[in-house]
Amino acid sequence: MRDEIARMQPFPRALVDRSHTVVDTNLALEVWASRTSDELVGMPLAAVLGVDAEELSAALATGNPGGIRLATSTHAYQGTRSSVVIKAVRISGGHTIVAFDPELAAVGERTMALGRRESDRLQLLLSASVAFAKTRTEEELGELLSQTARRAFNATAASVHTGEPGNYALVAGENLLEAEWPKDASGDSPQLGNVVTIQSPAEADEIAPGLGLGGVFERSGVSAVIGVPIIEDDVLYGAFACYFDQPRRFDDQAVPLAEALAQLAGQVLVRLRLEARLRRAAMLDEVTGLPNRRLFDENLHQTERAHTDQVAVLFVDLDGFKAINDTLGHAAGDTVLKEVGERLSSVFRQEDMIARYGGDEFIAVLHVADTSDALELADRARAAIAQDFAGIPRELNITASVGIAIAEGDVGAHAIDRLIRLADQAMYAAKRGGGDQAVVHGAER
């Protein structure tokens, strides 16, 4: 029988008779029980295992060849408590080989739990990778990252912050600490570039002493936080954070999971920003650097107009520009167009929309107080354009005909499209009047 028992090493094994008394043992059982084989033989197996005799007998009576778990009990000899899993195999002569491991149940359960968690995390990362790749804007990515991080960590809330170094802004989610955050505190983490786990308000004070972050946590109802930088190619693009309103202990997989999410988001964020730069570069006029008509139209449909101001569209056409091209060549003409773009940019305000509309035509959408305000801006634009250009003979100086169309209140993109057509008509009226003047659609100046 010992050969059969030995083949079941390295776990403790025993050979028992019909009364479940130990008949033979293996070395593993002797080591575990701290008893010799002579001491173990003849003892009830229940006493050896430290389990209930009736429960053990019932389990062995089933003849179940699979694992049988017995309730936790006190070890008869070592005084420890442990779960017991046994495997019983009946053999000839009414004997049964019983294999058992007092730690196997707990280890197995932990292993299964870790396996499930690892599987869940891998599935989450796979799903996140696919979903992140489908995003088309930084805001959309931020929203998805916020939702994913909150779900991954079962957090109360999550927030995503992106931007440029030193100027990061909330783009998605909810920052539970924001309302109580010290106004004079730096936005930089003392561990900038590393994942930060804070498991209690007291720990917050240890990580950033002197800022009173423990009080910030308590007043905000936050017990724990994990903050994660979004880094790609050694460039910090932002961070995301998860907030917990209950005490939280982060396991050894929390940081790797957070870093993996940040890496996925960082890769997509870099791609989105590159695409945005390329798209914008393709929609900037090569000569003037101003938005071209395509970008102007895109901005027009994305920008909300003011609710109270009047909106004016100024359509600017250069008088005498063709002569510069014909006389001095297109290179000189391009130089003049670039200078005109710079002069118009200096006249109009930063919030105004300005673009090269095509050829020698420029367009601007402005917020104005009234018609007089629009005319004043148009006259300033004309005066700027009429100034001398370096390298251009004075007899070839250009002027501008400006058409103006105005609407009041909240004006949508479609209404502005109509204003553009009306401003174009007013510009032709200015041309017909001799040029170098501004005309408001529907009125004579």
C-alpha positions, 0 to 999 in steps of 0.5 A, a space after each residue: 500500500 505504501 507504494 500507492 500512497 507514495 505515488 500521491 505525493 507531495 500532499 499528505 496521504 493516509 490509508 484508512 480502513 472501513 472505520 476510517 482508522 489510519 492503517 498507513 501514512 506517507 512522509 508528507 503526513 508525518 511531517 505535517 502532523 509532527 508525528 511518526 508513522 507508528 504514532 499515526 497508525 491506529 488513530 482515527 483519521 478525524 483526529 489526525 485532521 482535526 475535523 468532525 468525525 461524523 462529517 468526515 465519515 459522511 464525506 468518505 461514505 459518498 465514495 466521491 472520487 472528486 475533492 471533498 471540502 470539510 469545514 474549518 476546524 482546529 488542527 489536533 496537533 498544531 493548534 491552527 485553524 485551516 480548511 481541509 480538502 480531501 480526495 478519497 479513492 476506494 481500493 480493494 479490501 475495504 480500504 480507502 486512500 485519503 489525500 488531503 491538504 489543509 491549505 488547498 481550499 484557501 489557496 484554491 479559492 484565492 487562486 480562482 478569485 485572482 484568476 477571475 479578477 485577472 480575467 476581468 481586468 484583461 477583458 476590461 483592458 481589451 474592451 477599453 483598447 477597442 473603445 478608446 481607438 474608436 474615439 474621435 475627439 479628446 473630450 470623447 476619449 476623456 469621457 470614456 476613460 472616466 467611465 472605464 476607470 470608475 468601473 475598473 476600480 468600482 470607484 465613487 467617481 472618476 475625473 480626467 484632466 488633460 491639456 498642456 504642461 502646467 495647464 491641465 483642465 477637467 475634460 470629463 467626469 467629476 473631481 470630488 476634491 475640487 470644491 475643497 481644494 486649496 486655492 493657493 495649492 499647486 496643481 502638481 503632485 509631489 509625485 508627478 509622473 507616478 501613480 499615487 495611491 492614498 488610502 486615507 485622509 491621514 495618508 494624504 497629509 503624509 504624501 503632501 505635508 503642509 497642504 491640509 489635504 487630509 482636511 480636504 478629503 474629510 470635507 469632500 467625503 473622500 476616503 481614498 484616491 488613486 491618481 494616475 499620470 497619462 504619459 506617452 514618450 516621456 511627455 505628461 499629457 494629463 492624469 485621471 483619478 478615482 475617488 472613493 467615499 469608503 476606505 479602500 485598500 489597493 491590491 498589488 494589481 491596482 497600480 499595473 491596471 491603472 498604468 495600463 489604462 493610462 498607457 492605452 489612453 495616452 497612445 490614443 490621445 497622442 494620435 488624436 492630437 496629431 490628427 487634429 494638428 494635421 487636420 488644422 494644418 490642412 485647413 489653414 491658408 498656406 499664404 496668410 496662415 489664417 483659417 481657410 474657407 473649410 476651417 472657417 465653415 467648420 468653426 462656424 458650425 461648432 461655435 455658439 454665438 452670443 445671445 445678446 450681441 448683434 452679429 456682423 459679417 464683414 466681407 472684404 475684397 481687395 481693390 487693385 490686387 490684380 495689378 500687383 500680380 500682373 505687374 510684380 508677379 504672384 510671389 509679390 501678391 502672396 507677400 501682400 496677402 500675408 501682410 493683409 492677413 496680419 493687419 486684419 488680425 490686428 484690427 479684429 478681436 481675438 474672439 472674432 472669426 476671420 479667414 481667407 475666403 478665397 483669392 483676394 477675399 477675406 471674411 470676418 464674423 464679429 460681435 458688435 454692439 450695433 451697426 455703427 460699431 460694425 462700420 467702425 471696425 470695417 473702416 479700421 480694416 480699410 485703413 489698415 489695408 490702405 497703408 503702404 506695403 514694403 516693396 510695393 510701389 505706391 501707385 500699386 497700393 491697394 484698398 478694400 471694399 467691405 460689405 456688411 450684414 448684421 443680425 441681432 441676438 442668438 444667430 445659428 450657423 445657417 443664419 450666418 450663412 445667409 449673412 455671408 451671402 448678404 455681406 457678399 452682395 453689399 461688398 459688390 455694391 461697394 465695388 460698384 460705388 468706386 471701392 475703398 468703402 464699406 456698405 451695409 446690406 439694405 442701407 446706403 452709406 
